[in-house]
Amino acid sequence: MKRILFVQSRAPYGTLSGQEGLDALLMGSAFVECALLFLGDGIYQLLSNQDAAALGLKDYSVSFGALKDYGVQNLYCSESDLQHRVLETDDLVIPVTALDDAAIRELMASHDVILSF
Amino acid sequence: MKFAILVYGPPYTYQAAHSALHFARAVTESGHQIYRIFFYHDGVYNANALIAPPQDETDIHAQWTTLAQEHDVELIVCIASSLRRGILDETEADRYEKSAGNIGKPFEISGLGQLIDASINADRVVTFGV
């Protein structure tokens, strides 16, 4: 069976990419093994204590907590992207594994399909 | 080879959808197959039958329609993306008590399962936009 890597590389709220990407991931996890990688500003989707009410938008970061119920266990981000944004994995709503660039290349190479959002 | 084509870009604003159309034509012209074309995000706007560009510009809705008819290609529009953007067929327009639908064949509304199915069953998945 194929394995799909979902890549999230946009900050939340500015575009709907993150939210619609998460929807696709939840659907994918019902059929095949899926992994999720946050790149660039995508990591901001996982910041704790979000409040989108002032924007009139839905805070969907809580939905990431449901990923383990969907069997999505392989969650990754980029070590250097965290450093560039002065973030640590403790600042995030769910535990993710920080990878160096070589490991990210391996992660991508080890999946059959990459869906980017 | 079977290609799945994912279109995330709206028509005209960005080149993505136009590039996707050119790519789809190249796939069929070079003897490969298109497993499915899936419209997601702002890509769902490509399905809007009310698109009325100036006469000296490409009518992208008409071109998608021609491609689908000539090569028997599935044009699937994600229901979650399309409803929130006001892209509805007659059935959905009735369901949500809207005055009219604005998409029809060969475009077809379906779910995200079709995106995953295409990812699993196509030999290659090529994304345009975002």
gemmi code that builds the backbone of each chain (N, CA, C; Angstrom):
import gemmi

chains = {
    "A": [
        ("MET", (0.843, -1.207, 0.000), (0.000, 0.000, 0.000), (0.875, 1.252, 0.000)),
        ("LYS", (0.430, 2.246, -0.724), (1.230, 3.470, -0.811), (1.221, 4.242, 0.506)),
        ("ARG", (2.254, 5.035, 0.684), (2.337, 5.899, 1.864), (2.353, 7.345, 1.374)),
        ("ILE", (1.547, 8.157, 2.030), (1.429, 9.565, 1.604), (2.039, 10.486, 2.657)),
        ("LEU", (2.892, 11.401, 2.190), (3.436, 12.440, 3.069), (2.704, 13.754, 2.773)),
        ("PHE", (2.085, 14.305, 3.789), (1.446, 15.618, 3.665), (2.436, 16.668, 4.151)),
        ("VAL", (2.610, 17.718, 3.367), (3.531, 18.787, 3.746), (2.740, 20.078, 3.917)),
        ("GLN", (2.881, 20.683, 5.077), (2.193, 21.944, 5.380), (3.247, 23.043, 5.471)),
        ("SER", (3.176, 24.032, 4.579), (4.239, 25.042, 4.577), (3.724, 26.475, 4.642)),
        ("ARG", (2.470, 26.638, 5.034), (1.940, 28.010, 5.138), (1.462, 28.299, 6.548)),
        ("ALA", (1.601, 29.544, 6.965), (1.093, 29.958, 8.272), (-0.436, 29.860, 8.268)),
        ("PRO", (-1.032, 29.674, 9.448), (-2.492, 29.558, 9.486), (-3.178, 30.908, 9.241)),
        ("TYR", (-4.464, 30.845, 8.884), (-5.378, 31.997, 8.785), (-5.141, 32.891, 7.574)),
        ("GLY", (-3.892, 33.201, 7.247), (-3.630, 34.033, 6.066), (-4.164, 33.378, 4.816)),
        ("THR", (-4.084, 32.051, 4.761), (-4.711, 31.301, 3.682), (-5.446, 30.118, 4.310)),
        ("LEU", (-6.283, 29.473, 3.513), (-7.038, 28.323, 4.012), (-6.246, 27.021, 3.802)),
        ("SER", (-5.042, 27.144, 3.248), (-4.256, 25.958, 2.886), (-4.100, 24.967, 4.031)),
        ("GLY", (-3.740, 25.477, 5.207), (-3.487, 24.589, 6.330), (-4.721, 23.801, 6.726)),
        ("GLN", (-5.837, 24.504, 6.825), (-7.077, 23.863, 7.256), (-7.543, 22.830, 6.226)),
        ("GLU", (-7.448, 23.176, 4.940), (-7.885, 22.225, 3.911), (-6.875, 21.087, 3.765)),
        ("GLY", (-5.618, 21.379, 4.044), (-4.610, 20.313, 4.034), (-4.857, 19.310, 5.148)),
        ("LEU", (-5.226, 19.826, 6.309), (-5.541, 18.942, 7.441), (-6.760, 18.074, 7.122)),
        ("ASP", (-7.763, 18.673, 6.483), (-8.946, 17.895, 6.067), (-8.532, 16.734, 5.160)),
        ("ALA", (-7.639, 17.019, 4.224), (-7.191, 15.981, 3.291), (-6.425, 14.889, 4.029)),
        ("LEU", (-5.613, 15.307, 4.998), (-4.846, 14.329, 5.783), (-5.778, 13.406, 6.568)),
        ("LEU", (-6.805, 13.987, 7.195), (-7.733, 13.174, 7.985), (-8.436, 12.161, 7.080)),
        ("MET", (-8.783, 12.592, 5.869), (-9.391, 11.652, 4.925), (-8.376, 10.578, 4.518)),
        ("GLY", (-7.158, 11.003, 4.221), (-6.130, 10.052, 3.782), (-5.841, 8.987, 4.817)),
        ("SER", (-5.859, 9.406, 6.093), (-5.497, 8.466, 7.160), (-6.518, 7.333, 7.292)),
        ("ALA", (-7.710, 7.525, 6.721), (-8.721, 6.464, 6.766), (-8.382, 5.337, 5.790)),
        ("PHE", (-7.500, 5.619, 4.829), (-7.229, 4.645, 3.769), (-5.800, 4.109, 3.754)),
        ("VAL", (-4.837, 4.978, 4.023), (-3.430, 4.578, 3.895), (-2.610, 5.167, 5.045)),
        ("GLU", (-1.357, 4.698, 5.136), (-0.458, 5.253, 6.149), (-0.038, 6.657, 5.719)),
        ("CYS", (-0.240, 7.614, 6.604), (0.075, 9.001, 6.273), (1.054, 9.580, 7.295)),
        ("ALA", (1.902, 10.487, 6.827), (2.783, 11.235, 7.721), (2.569, 12.715, 7.425)),
        ("LEU", (2.941, 13.550, 8.376), (2.744, 14.995, 8.229), (4.047, 15.709, 8.551)),
        ("LEU", (4.453, 16.587, 7.640), (5.676, 17.363, 7.821), (5.352, 18.851, 7.730)),
        ("PHE", (5.826, 19.601, 8.711), (5.654, 21.058, 8.683), (6.944, 21.699, 8.214)),
        ("LEU", (6.862, 22.531, 7.189), (8.033, 23.243, 6.691), (7.765, 24.745, 6.740)),
        ("GLY", (8.842, 25.523, 6.849), (8.722, 26.981, 6.799), (7.712, 27.507, 7.804)),
        ("ASP", (6.901, 28.474, 7.347), (5.904, 29.083, 8.231), (4.772, 28.123, 8.597)),
        ("GLY", (4.726, 26.966, 7.960), (3.699, 25.974, 8.297), (3.711, 25.605, 9.763)),
        ("ILE", (4.879, 25.706, 10.391), (5.001, 25.319, 11.803), (4.146, 26.220, 12.705)),
        ("TYR", (3.874, 27.441, 12.253), (3.034, 28.342, 13.058), (1.616, 27.786, 13.266)),
        ("GLN", (1.206, 26.850, 12.410), (-0.122, 26.233, 12.595), (-0.213, 25.490, 13.919)),
        ("LEU", (0.951, 25.065, 14.443), (0.953, 24.245, 15.659), (1.195, 25.043, 16.931)),
        ("LEU", (1.377, 26.363, 16.817), (1.644, 27.149, 18.022), (0.526, 27.001, 19.050)),
        ("SER", (0.905, 26.859, 20.300), (-0.081, 26.766, 21.379), (-0.772, 28.110, 21.588)),
        ("ASN", (-1.908, 28.061, 22.254), (-2.645, 29.263, 22.668), (-3.044, 30.184, 21.515)),
        ("GLN", (-3.495, 29.578, 20.430), (-3.991, 30.411, 19.332), (-5.383, 30.925, 19.685)),
        ("ASP", (-5.685, 32.125, 19.183), (-7.024, 32.671, 19.360), (-7.388, 33.406, 18.075)),
        ("ALA", (-8.174, 32.745, 17.248), (-8.517, 33.318, 15.943), (-9.827, 34.090, 15.985)),
        ("ALA", (-10.405, 34.205, 17.193), (-11.737, 34.821, 17.301), (-11.742, 36.251, 16.764)),
        ("ALA", (-10.665, 36.990, 17.070), (-10.616, 38.380, 16.631), (-10.590, 38.482, 15.104)),
        ("LEU", (-10.134, 37.413, 14.449), (-10.098, 37.403, 12.986), (-11.435, 36.963, 12.405)),
        ("GLY", (-12.315, 36.460, 13.278), (-13.571, 35.907, 12.779), (-13.359, 34.575, 12.096)),
        ("LEU", (-12.260, 33.903, 12.448), (-11.951, 32.619, 11.816), (-11.928, 31.515, 12.868)),
        ("LYS", (-11.988, 30.273, 12.384), (-12.011, 29.122, 13.276), (-10.582, 28.728, 13.657)),
        ("ASP", (-10.329, 28.558, 14.953), (-9.038, 28.042, 15.402), (-9.067, 26.534, 15.223)),
        ("TYR", (-8.370, 26.058, 14.182), (-8.417, 24.624, 13.887), (-7.233, 23.880, 14.489)),
        ("SER", (-6.372, 24.607, 15.263), (-5.170, 23.944, 15.794), (-5.543, 22.797, 16.728)),
        ("VAL", (-6.724, 22.905, 17.373), (-7.151, 21.822, 18.268), (-7.346, 20.514, 17.491)),
        ("SER", (-7.691, 20.646, 16.206), (-7.930, 19.435, 15.400), (-6.670, 18.591, 15.244)),
        ("PHE", (-5.493, 19.222, 15.368), (-4.259, 18.440, 15.252), (-4.172, 17.406, 16.382)),
        ("GLY", (-4.808, 17.737, 17.518), (-4.824, 16.802, 18.634), (-5.551, 15.503, 18.304)),
        ("ALA", (-6.434, 15.559, 17.292), (-7.212, 14.365, 16.915), (-6.406, 13.408, 16.049)),
        ("LEU", (-5.237, 13.860, 15.583), (-4.486, 13.027, 14.634), (-4.148, 11.655, 15.198)),
        ("LYS", (-3.860, 11.607, 16.519), (-3.494, 10.298, 17.079), (-4.694, 9.349, 17.059)),
        ("ASP", (-5.908, 9.917, 17.177), (-7.112, 9.071, 17.100), (-7.317, 8.537, 15.681)),
        ("TYR", (-6.755, 9.252, 14.707), (-6.843, 8.806, 13.312), (-5.665, 7.899, 12.943)),
        ("GLY", (-4.819, 7.609, 13.911), (-3.683, 6.716, 13.648), (-2.515, 7.395, 12.952)),
        ("VAL", (-2.520, 8.740, 12.918), (-1.391, 9.443, 12.304), (-0.352, 9.708, 13.388)),
        ("GLN", (0.712, 8.931, 13.373), (1.700, 9.024, 14.444), (2.993, 9.692, 13.996)),
        ("ASN", (3.201, 9.723, 12.683), (4.465, 10.255, 12.182), (4.324, 11.739, 11.858)),
        ("LEU", (4.716, 12.556, 12.835), (4.575, 14.011, 12.711), (5.955, 14.645, 12.820)),
        ("TYR", (6.291, 15.463, 11.841), (7.647, 15.999, 11.782), (7.655, 17.495, 11.509)),
        ("CYS", (8.764, 18.113, 11.918), (9.011, 19.484, 11.500), (10.501, 19.630, 11.248)),
        ("SER", (10.882, 20.815, 10.779), (12.284, 21.056, 10.451), (12.978, 21.744, 11.626)),
        ("GLU", (14.089, 21.147, 12.021), (14.884, 21.692, 13.126), (15.317, 23.128, 12.830)),
        ("SER", (15.806, 23.350, 11.596), (16.318, 24.688, 11.272), (15.177, 25.704, 11.169)),
        ("ASP", (13.995, 25.260, 10.696), (12.842, 26.181, 10.645), (12.433, 26.611, 12.050)),
        ("LEU", (12.511, 25.680, 13.012), (12.214, 26.038, 14.409), (13.202, 27.086, 14.895)),
        ("GLN", (14.490, 26.828, 14.649), (15.539, 27.749, 15.115), (15.369, 29.143, 14.505)),
        ("HIS", (15.089, 29.176, 13.204), (14.942, 30.472, 12.525), (13.787, 31.288, 13.097)),
        ("ARG", (12.806, 30.585, 13.658), (11.622, 31.265, 14.200), (11.649, 31.342, 15.723)),
        ("VAL", (12.793, 30.987, 16.308), (12.977, 31.008, 17.762), (11.851, 30.239, 18.454)),
        ("LEU", (11.584, 29.040, 17.945), (10.553, 28.180, 18.517), (11.194, 26.894, 19.026)),
        ("GLU", (10.493, 26.265, 19.966), (10.903, 24.935, 20.420), (9.690, 24.021, 20.303)),
        ("THR", (9.934, 22.726, 20.289), (8.803, 21.791, 20.139), (7.846, 21.919, 21.330)),
        ("ASP", (8.338, 22.401, 22.473), (7.465, 22.601, 23.638), (6.416, 23.696, 23.406)),
        ("ASP", (6.654, 24.557, 22.416), (5.709, 25.643, 22.125), (4.514, 25.160, 21.304)),
        ("LEU", (4.520, 23.877, 20.938), (3.544, 23.380, 19.961), (2.429, 22.574, 20.628)),
        ("VAL", (1.276, 22.514, 19.966), (0.098, 21.867, 20.564), (0.195, 20.343, 20.604)),
        ("ILE", (1.033, 19.761, 19.736), (1.212, 18.302, 19.743), (2.709, 17.995, 19.627)),
        ("PRO", (3.120, 16.823, 20.091), (4.532, 16.468, 19.960), (4.887, 16.179, 18.502)),
        ("VAL", (5.927, 16.826, 18.005), (6.431, 16.525, 16.657), (7.932, 16.285, 16.746)),
        ("THR", (8.435, 15.506, 15.832), (9.864, 15.206, 15.795), (10.563, 16.194, 14.877)),
        ("ALA", (11.579, 16.886, 15.410), (12.334, 17.848, 14.602), (13.444, 17.118, 13.849)),
        ("LEU", (13.481, 17.329, 12.536), (14.450, 16.635, 11.688), (15.432, 17.629, 11.074)),
        ("ASP", (16.679, 17.164, 10.844), (17.608, 18.012, 10.089), (17.312, 17.841, 8.592)),
        ("ASP", (17.984, 18.644, 7.771), (17.634, 18.667, 6.345), (17.844, 17.316, 5.668)),
        ("ALA", (18.891, 16.598, 6.066), (19.164, 15.295, 5.454), (18.030, 14.314, 5.775)),
        ("ALA", (17.556, 14.366, 7.027), (16.468, 13.467, 7.426), (15.169, 13.828, 6.705)),
        ("ILE", (14.969, 15.116, 6.428), (13.769, 15.541, 5.686), (13.826, 15.001, 4.254)),
        ("ARG", (15.016, 15.052, 3.662), (15.163, 14.488, 2.309), (14.836, 13.001, 2.325)),
        ("GLU", (15.328, 12.291, 3.333), (15.055, 10.846, 3.445), (13.563, 10.592, 3.642)),
        ("LEU", (12.944, 11.430, 4.479), (11.507, 11.275, 4.736), (10.723, 11.404, 3.417)),
        ("MET", (11.071, 12.413, 2.634), (10.370, 12.621, 1.360), (10.614, 11.457, 0.415)),
        ("ALA", (11.867, 10.992, 0.381), (12.202, 9.907, -0.548), (11.518, 8.605, -0.154)),
        ("SER", (11.164, 8.472, 1.131), (10.613, 7.203, 1.594), (9.092, 7.128, 1.421)),
        ("HIS", (8.482, 8.180, 0.887), (7.033, 8.153, 0.648), (6.729, 8.100, -0.847)),
        ("ASP", (5.600, 7.487, -1.192), (5.235, 7.308, -2.603), (4.635, 8.577, -3.188)),
        ("VAL", (3.890, 9.291, -2.367), (3.180, 10.481, -2.839), (3.400, 11.599, -1.823)),
        ("ILE", (3.624, 12.812, -2.327), (3.713, 13.979, -1.444), (2.606, 14.951, -1.835)),
        ("LEU", (1.771, 15.287, -0.892), (0.718, 16.289, -1.132), (1.069, 17.544, -0.335)),
        ("SER", (1.253, 18.639, -1.033), (1.702, 19.886, -0.391), (0.559, 20.859, -0.198)),
        ("PHE", (0.561, 21.495, 0.943), (-0.476, 22.492, 1.243), (0.137, 23.733, 1.860)),
    ],
    "B": [
        ("MET", (1.436, 5.533, -18.687), (1.424, 5.923, -17.277), (0.137, 6.683, -16.939)),
        ("LYS", (-0.367, 6.437, -15.745), (-1.600, 7.120, -15.308), (-1.253, 8.319, -14.408)),
        ("PHE", (-1.728, 9.479, -14.778), (-1.463, 10.698, -14.000), (-2.722, 11.153, -13.258)),
        ("ALA", (-2.535, 11.537, -12.013), (-3.577, 12.280, -11.294), (-3.121, 13.734, -11.273)),
        ("ILE", (-4.026, 14.630, -11.602), (-3.681, 16.055, -11.633), (-4.516, 16.779, -10.575)),
        ("LEU", (-3.821, 17.463, -9.680), (-4.503, 18.221, -8.624), (-4.408, 19.702, -8.962)),
        ("VAL", (-5.540, 20.360, -9.000), (-5.560, 21.788, -9.333), (-5.999, 22.573, -8.100)),
        ("TYR", (-5.090, 23.369, -7.567), (-5.384, 24.193, -6.389), (-5.601, 25.655, -6.747)),
        ("GLY", (-5.203, 26.030, -7.959), (-5.226, 27.451, -8.330), (-6.512, 27.839, -9.030)),
        ("PRO", (-7.010, 29.067, -8.763), (-8.209, 29.558, -9.446), (-7.854, 29.954, -10.876)),
        ("PRO", (-8.851, 30.108, -11.749), (-8.547, 30.547, -13.108), (-8.136, 32.017, -13.135)),
        ("TYR", (-7.303, 32.357, -14.093), (-6.907, 33.739, -14.414), (-6.009, 34.418, -13.383)),
        ("THR", (-6.367, 34.396, -12.102), (-5.570, 35.103, -11.095), (-4.132, 34.598, -11.097)),
        ("TYR", (-3.987, 33.293, -11.180), (-2.659, 32.686, -11.217), (-2.569, 31.782, -12.439)),
        ("GLN", (-1.340, 31.435, -12.804), (-1.137, 30.616, -13.988), (-1.430, 29.142, -13.725)),
        ("ALA", (-1.514, 28.773, -12.422), (-1.553, 27.351, -12.052), (-2.573, 26.532, -12.850)),
        ("ALA", (-3.816, 26.994, -12.894), (-4.860, 26.211, -13.554), (-4.593, 26.102, -15.053)),
        ("HIS", (-4.067, 27.173, -15.627), (-3.767, 27.171, -17.062), (-2.626, 26.202, -17.357)),
        ("SER", (-1.628, 26.185, -16.458), (-0.523, 25.227, -16.623), (-1.041, 23.806, -16.485)),
        ("ALA", (-1.976, 23.602, -15.565), (-2.548, 22.271, -15.358), (-3.257, 21.790, -16.619)),
        ("LEU", (-3.971, 22.714, -17.258), (-4.678, 22.373, -18.493), (-3.694, 21.985, -19.598)),
        ("HIS", (-2.612, 22.764, -19.730), (-1.592, 22.447, -20.738), (-0.952, 21.100, -20.438)),
        ("PHE", (-0.689, 20.860, -19.154), (-0.071, 19.595, -18.762), (-1.007, 18.424, -19.079)),
        ("ALA", (-2.284, 18.613, -18.774), (-3.265, 17.549, -19.030), (-3.312, 17.222, -20.526)),
        ("ARG", (-3.272, 18.263, -21.356), (-3.276, 18.031, -22.810), (-2.020, 17.273, -23.232)),
        ("ALA", (-0.881, 17.657, -22.655), (0.384, 17.000, -23.002), (0.345, 15.527, -22.595)),
        ("VAL", (-0.287, 15.247, -21.472), (-0.405, 13.853, -21.016), (-1.159, 13.028, -22.055)),
        ("THR", (-2.306, 13.538, -22.489), (-3.114, 12.763, -23.440), (-2.439, 12.693, -24.815)),
        ("GLU", (-1.788, 13.798, -25.225), (-1.157, 13.811, -26.550), (0.051, 12.896, -26.629)),
        ("SER", (0.650, 12.598, -25.478), (1.840, 11.737, -25.523), (1.504, 10.284, -25.167)),
        ("GLY", (0.220, 9.964, -25.231), (-0.165, 8.563, -25.100), (-0.327, 8.067, -23.675)),
        ("HIS", (-0.255, 8.963, -22.716), (-0.495, 8.555, -21.322), (-1.967, 8.781, -20.977)),
        ("GLN", (-2.339, 8.304, -19.793), (-3.730, 8.476, -19.370), (-3.823, 9.446, -18.188)),
        ("ILE", (-4.986, 10.068, -18.082), (-5.281, 10.876, -16.898), (-6.249, 10.065, -16.042)),
        ("TYR", (-5.814, 9.746, -14.838), (-6.662, 8.961, -13.940), (-7.827, 9.819, -13.446)),
        ("ARG", (-7.501, 11.045, -13.114), (-8.541, 11.960, -12.609), (-7.939, 13.356, -12.489)),
        ("ILE", (-8.780, 14.366, -12.665), (-8.357, 15.728, -12.331), (-9.206, 16.148, -11.133)),
        ("PHE", (-8.515, 16.519, -10.060), (-9.211, 16.852, -8.815), (-9.002, 18.324, -8.498)),
        ("PHE", (-10.091, 19.034, -8.309), (-10.031, 20.476, -8.028), (-10.251, 20.708, -6.540)),
        ("TYR", (-9.255, 21.340, -5.921), (-9.296, 21.555, -4.477), (-8.905, 23.015, -4.202)),
        ("HIS", (-9.110, 23.463, -2.963), (-8.830, 24.871, -2.635), (-9.553, 25.781, -3.641)),
        ("ASP", (-8.865, 26.863, -4.043), (-9.449, 27.790, -5.007), (-9.562, 27.177, -6.406)),
        ("GLY", (-8.998, 26.008, -6.599), (-9.130, 25.314, -7.884), (-10.577, 25.034, -8.246)),
        ("VAL", (-11.438, 24.979, -7.230), (-12.855, 24.684, -7.506), (-13.512, 25.771, -8.362)),
        ("TYR", (-12.933, 26.991, -8.343), (-13.516, 28.062, -9.156), (-13.447, 27.759, -10.655)),
        ("ASN", (-12.559, 26.863, -11.051), (-12.484, 26.474, -12.463), (-13.782, 25.854, -12.956)),
        ("ALA", (-14.564, 25.313, -12.004), (-15.796, 24.608, -12.372), (-16.968, 25.559, -12.596)),
        ("ASN", (-16.784, 26.826, -12.272), (-17.887, 27.789, -12.354), (-18.339, 27.978, -13.812)),
        ("ALA", (-19.542, 27.524, -14.111), (-20.055, 27.601, -15.481), (-20.388, 29.024, -15.892)),
        ("LEU", (-20.382, 29.937, -14.927), (-20.720, 31.332, -15.234), (-19.501, 32.159, -15.634)),
        ("ILE", (-18.338, 31.511, -15.682), (-17.124, 32.219, -16.107), (-17.353, 32.813, -17.506)),
        ("ALA", (-17.131, 34.119, -17.612), (-17.379, 34.806, -18.890), (-16.237, 35.767, -19.183)),
        ("PRO", (-15.107, 35.248, -19.661), (-13.938, 36.104, -19.899), (-14.122, 36.958, -21.154)),
        ("PRO", (-13.326, 38.009, -21.304), (-13.339, 38.785, -22.546), (-13.035, 37.863, -23.733)),
        ("GLN", (-13.532, 38.236, -24.912), (-13.432, 37.341, -26.071), (-12.012, 37.028, -26.506)),
        ("ASP", (-11.081, 37.947, -26.194), (-9.708, 37.681, -26.630), (-8.899, 36.918, -25.581)),
        ("GLU", (-9.592, 36.407, -24.544), (-8.899, 35.592, -23.546), (-9.435, 34.167, -23.571)),
        ("THR", (-8.589, 33.242, -23.112), (-8.964, 31.832, -23.065), (-10.167, 31.623, -22.144)),
        ("ASP", (-11.146, 30.866, -22.631), (-12.263, 30.484, -21.755), (-11.883, 29.162, -21.090)),
        ("ILE", (-11.344, 29.253, -19.882), (-10.767, 28.055, -19.270), (-11.836, 27.017, -18.924)),
        ("HIS", (-13.012, 27.477, -18.570), (-14.089, 26.515, -18.277), (-14.423, 25.705, -19.524)),
        ("ALA", (-14.494, 26.394, -20.658), (-14.796, 25.699, -21.915), (-13.679, 24.723, -22.272)),
        ("GLN", (-12.438, 25.120, -21.969), (-11.315, 24.245, -22.329), (-11.267, 22.999, -21.458)),
        ("TRP", (-11.574, 23.145, -20.165), (-11.671, 21.954, -19.304), (-12.766, 21.028, -19.838)),
        ("THR", (-13.880, 21.637, -20.221), (-15.016, 20.858, -20.708), (-14.635, 20.083, -21.967)),
        ("THR", (-13.948, 20.757, -22.895), (-13.512, 20.096, -24.132), (-12.559, 18.945, -23.822)),
        ("LEU", (-11.614, 19.194, -22.933), (-10.646, 18.148, -22.563), (-11.369, 16.917, -22.017)),
        ("ALA", (-12.333, 17.171, -21.122), (-13.051, 16.063, -20.488), (-13.846, 15.269, -21.518)),
        ("GLN", (-14.470, 15.990, -22.446), (-15.308, 15.309, -23.432), (-14.470, 14.550, -24.454)),
        ("GLU", (-13.361, 15.136, -24.881), (-12.555, 14.486, -25.918), (-11.794, 13.286, -25.399)),
        ("HIS", (-11.421, 13.316, -24.114), (-10.571, 12.245, -23.588), (-11.216, 11.491, -22.442)),
        ("ASP", (-12.491, 11.725, -22.221), (-13.232, 11.005, -21.190), (-12.522, 11.106, -19.831)),
        ("VAL", (-12.199, 12.345, -19.469), (-11.467, 12.595, -18.227), (-12.436, 13.005, -17.121)),
        ("GLU", (-12.237, 12.461, -15.927), (-13.056, 12.847, -14.772), (-12.604, 14.200, -14.236)),
        ("LEU", (-13.532, 15.132, -14.081), (-13.234, 16.415, -13.446), (-13.987, 16.447, -12.119)),
        ("ILE", (-13.279, 16.206, -11.036), (-13.926, 16.099, -9.729), (-13.645, 17.354, -8.902)),
        ("VAL", (-14.703, 17.907, -8.342), (-14.604, 19.125, -7.542), (-14.863, 18.754, -6.082)),
        ("CYS", (-13.964, 19.142, -5.194), (-14.129, 18.796, -3.780), (-15.339, 19.507, -3.182)),
        ("ILE", (-16.190, 18.734, -2.549), (-17.445, 19.314, -2.049), (-17.209, 20.313, -0.907)),
        ("ALA", (-16.283, 19.996, 0.003), (-16.047, 20.892, 1.142), (-15.484, 22.229, 0.658)),
        ("SER", (-14.528, 22.155, -0.275), (-13.941, 23.384, -0.824), (-14.962, 24.177, -1.619)),
        ("SER", (-15.792, 23.479, -2.377), (-16.685, 24.180, -3.293), (-17.869, 24.825, -2.570)),
        ("LEU", (-18.418, 24.140, -1.578), (-19.588, 24.710, -0.896), (-19.245, 26.034, -0.227)),
        ("ARG", (-18.095, 26.070, 0.467), (-17.760, 27.319, 1.168), (-17.398, 28.433, 0.203)),
        ("ARG", (-17.113, 28.079, -1.065), (-16.776, 29.109, -2.053), (-17.945, 29.399, -3.004)),
        ("GLY", (-19.087, 28.807, -2.721), (-20.259, 29.105, -3.549), (-20.248, 28.433, -4.899)),
        ("ILE", (-19.592, 27.293, -4.999), (-19.618, 26.511, -6.242), (-20.540, 25.313, -5.984)),
        ("LEU", (-21.740, 25.347, -6.542), (-22.769, 24.347, -6.226), (-23.395, 23.782, -7.496)),
        ("ASP", (-23.689, 22.502, -7.480), (-24.519, 21.958, -8.558), (-25.984, 22.120, -8.143)),
        ("GLU", (-26.895, 21.710, -9.009), (-28.323, 21.939, -8.728), (-28.759, 21.222, -7.440)),
        ("THR", (-28.219, 20.025, -7.230), (-28.596, 19.243, -6.047), (-28.203, 19.968, -4.765)),
        ("GLU", (-26.955, 20.474, -4.734), (-26.478, 21.170, -3.538), (-27.199, 22.516, -3.372)),
        ("ALA", (-27.499, 23.161, -4.489), (-28.222, 24.436, -4.423), (-29.597, 24.227, -3.785)),
        ("ASP", (-30.244, 23.123, -4.161), (-31.547, 22.800, -3.553), (-31.376, 22.500, -2.070)),
        ("ARG", (-30.361, 21.686, -1.756), (-30.144, 21.265, -0.368), (-29.917, 22.464, 0.551)),
        ("TYR", (-29.145, 23.444, 0.064), (-28.823, 24.603, 0.907), (-29.740, 25.796, 0.619)),
        ("GLU", (-30.790, 25.534, -0.124), (-31.798, 26.552, -0.430), (-31.180, 27.815, -1.033)),
        ("LYS", (-30.303, 27.597, -2.023), (-29.712, 28.712, -2.752), (-30.475, 28.902, -4.060)),
        ("SER", (-30.370, 30.113, -4.618), (-31.229, 30.447, -5.754), (-30.866, 29.669, -7.018)),
        ("ALA", (-29.601, 29.270, -7.155), (-29.213, 28.555, -8.370), (-27.910, 27.812, -8.163)),
        ("GLY", (-27.726, 26.776, -8.929), (-26.431, 26.110, -8.982), (-25.606, 26.755, -10.079)),
        ("ASN", (-24.287, 26.587, -10.033), (-23.455, 27.193, -11.074), (-22.429, 26.229, -11.647)),
        ("ILE", (-22.581, 24.929, -11.381), (-21.714, 23.994, -12.092), (-22.536, 22.816, -12.606)),
        ("GLY", (-22.004, 22.189, -13.602), (-22.671, 21.029, -14.177), (-21.671, 20.171, -14.913)),
        ("LYS", (-22.142, 19.151, -15.601), (-21.249, 18.238, -16.308), (-20.394, 18.989, -17.308)),
        ("PRO", (-19.171, 18.542, -17.516), (-18.541, 17.321, -17.015), (-17.961, 17.458, -15.605)),
        ("PHE", (-18.066, 18.635, -14.998), (-17.577, 18.765, -13.618), (-18.539, 18.047, -12.683)),
        ("GLU", (-17.991, 17.424, -11.670), (-18.815, 16.643, -10.761), (-18.343, 16.877, -9.337)),
        ("ILE", (-19.282, 17.108, -8.429), (-18.939, 17.331, -7.032), (-18.783, 15.994, -6.325)),
        ("SER", (-17.695, 15.836, -5.590), (-17.499, 14.612, -4.805), (-16.613, 14.940, -3.612)),
        ("GLY", (-16.188, 13.920, -2.887), (-15.477, 14.164, -1.636), (-13.969, 14.011, -1.744)),
        ("LEU", (-13.303, 14.306, -0.629), (-11.843, 14.206, -0.552), (-11.341, 12.783, -0.754)),
        ("GLY", (-12.237, 11.814, -0.555), (-11.857, 10.420, -0.806), (-11.357, 10.224, -2.229)),
        ("GLN", (-11.885, 11.048, -3.152), (-11.459, 10.952, -4.557), (-10.016, 11.445, -4.737)),
        ("LEU", (-9.597, 12.381, -3.884), (-8.204, 12.850, -3.918), (-7.279, 11.736, -3.430)),
        ("ILE", (-7.679, 11.087, -2.346), (-6.857, 10.016, -1.798), (-6.835, 8.825, -2.747)),
        ("ASP", (-7.989, 8.477, -3.302), (-8.065, 7.383, -4.266), (-7.131, 7.645, -5.454)),
        ("ALA", (-7.134, 8.888, -5.932), (-6.265, 9.242, -7.060), (-4.795, 9.129, -6.663)),
        ("SER", (-4.477, 9.537, -5.433), (-3.090, 9.461, -4.962), (-2.627, 8.012, -4.890)),
        ("ILE", (-3.546, 7.126, -4.526), (-3.190, 5.717, -4.368), (-3.073, 5.021, -5.726)),
        ("ASN", (-3.995, 5.334, -6.631), (-4.100, 4.536, -7.855), (-3.392, 5.098, -9.084)),
        ("ALA", (-3.036, 6.375, -9.064), (-2.298, 6.918, -10.204), (-0.813, 6.595, -10.041)),
        ("ASP", (-0.111, 6.543, -11.164), (1.336, 6.311, -11.093), (2.074, 7.570, -10.646)),
        ("ARG", (1.527, 8.716, -11.016), (2.132, 9.995, -10.624), (1.031, 10.957, -10.207)),
        ("VAL", (1.326, 11.789, -9.204), (0.406, 12.850, -8.778), (1.107, 14.176, -9.014)),
        ("VAL", (0.499, 15.044, -9.808), (1.121, 16.334, -10.118), (0.189, 17.454, -9.658)),
        ("THR", (0.724, 18.345, -8.832), (-0.082, 19.407, -8.220), (0.205, 20.752, -8.876)),
        ("PHE", (-0.848, 21.528, -9.134), (-0.694, 22.867, -9.696), (-1.324, 23.886, -8.765)),
        ("GLY", (-0.504, 24.763, -8.233), (-0.993, 25.841, -7.377), (-0.607, 25.639, -5.939)),
        ("VAL", (-0.807, 26.681, -5.154), (-0.433, 26.778, -3.730), (1.089, 26.628, -3.545)),
    ],
}
model = gemmi.Model(1)
for chain_id, residues in chains.items():
    chain = gemmi.Chain(chain_id)
    for i, (resn, *xyz) in enumerate(residues, 1):
        res = gemmi.Residue()
        res.name, res.seqid = resn, gemmi.SeqId(i, " ")
        for name, pos in zip(("N", "CA", "C"), xyz):
            atom = gemmi.Atom()
            atom.name, atom.element = name, gemmi.Element(name[0])
            atom.pos, atom.b_iso = gemmi.Position(*pos), 0.0
            res.add_atom(atom)
        chain.add_residue(res)
    model.add_chain(chain)
structure = gemmi.Structure()
structure.add_model(model)
structure.setup_entities()
